[in-house]
Structures are given as C-alpha cells and as structure tokens.
Amino acid sequence: MSDASGDAGGTDATDDADGTGTEDGTTTGPVRNTGYDEWLDAVADGEGYALTCPNGHASLPPRRVCPDCGAADLSETTLPAAGTVETFTVVHVGTPAFADETPYVTAIADFGPVRLTGLVRGIDPEAEADAEERAGPGTGAPETGAPETGAAAEEQGDPEPRIGDPVEASVERRPNGDRTLVFDPVEVDPIEE
Ligand SMILES: [Zn+2]
C-alpha cells in the first residue's frame, strides 16, 4: 500500500526560504536567438540592416561568415526604408501558429542588398475569396461593363499585393510570443536623402 506521502514535503535539496514562488508568465525574453532577434529589434526600430562582406555579398543575421564566399569580416549595411514586392504567396492552410489568420499572404520583398520574407499587411485576402464565390465557376466573360474605379477599390484593400508594390518592413508579435517580420504597404516619398 504505497501512499503518496513523499510528494509534498520532499524538497530536501532546495530551501525555498527566499520566496521563489513568484512566477508570473511574463518573462523578459528567456531564450534570445542572438543575431536574428537583435536584427528584428533593429527592424522594429526602422533600422534594418544586412550583413555584407568585402566582396559585396549580402546576407541576413545570424551569420558569422559570408554564406557566398566565407569571408569572416562582415559589416552592417543599412537597408532602405522601403523595399518592393518581388513575389508573394497566398496561404490558405497555415502552420499552427498562423492557423487563425488564413488566408494570409507572405511575400518576398527586394530590399536592395537582400530580400526579406514576411507577412503582408494592409491587404484583404478574403476579399479575393468573396469575389471568387460571387463569380462562380467557369464564368469567363464579365458582364458588367462598368469602368474600373481603381481608387475606390484600393480604399477597400486589395486582396493581394502587386509585384513592385513598395512595402516597409516591421515586426509583429504573435499571440504565442514569437515575433515575425511583416510588410506594410507604403507610399514612397519621392524626396529622399
Ligand atoms: Zn562574400
């Protein structure tokens, strides 16, 4: 007859007299992925950078050597404030961390020396789904001859980004605490220094 007697009072090794019972769920960054995490900090501050080697190859943290040529002396090159959408994917079946957000759009954006991958904000992928449902399958000919009022459509939020759209990189915190790179559409300021 084994009773569960050794369960509660058996902490013989550690004396908890100094009150270690305060464990709230908020920790201050338990495991920082040094390198990439710092890079996200920089992006969040609008100071994103790429690592460049003396031979002109660019990469993203974390890196110790250039992935192209192995050069070890990498320096930071400031990224432009805005990049342009190079390609994108509408994701309908997301990973568990993003399952609540489907459909969503990820894009690769050209930021000069490097390309970044992130979630695209400022669009409405579900608008596309609605349009498809309304149109129905196999209707090839649009019947409405109404001229396109592009301005009005953009107010609603496009269902997809367009190749070449200018975007700004920023950082979003996920419900699970992770941070992820996101792209916000921007209007490029023609006056730049
Ligand atoms: Zn290199």
Boltz pocket constraint, residues with backbone or C-beta under 6 A from the ligand:
constraints:
  - pocket:
      binder: B
      contacts: [[A, 53], [A, 54], [A, 55], [A, 56], [A, 57], [A, 66], [A, 67], [A, 68], [A, 69], [A, 70], [A, 71]]
      max_distance: 6.0
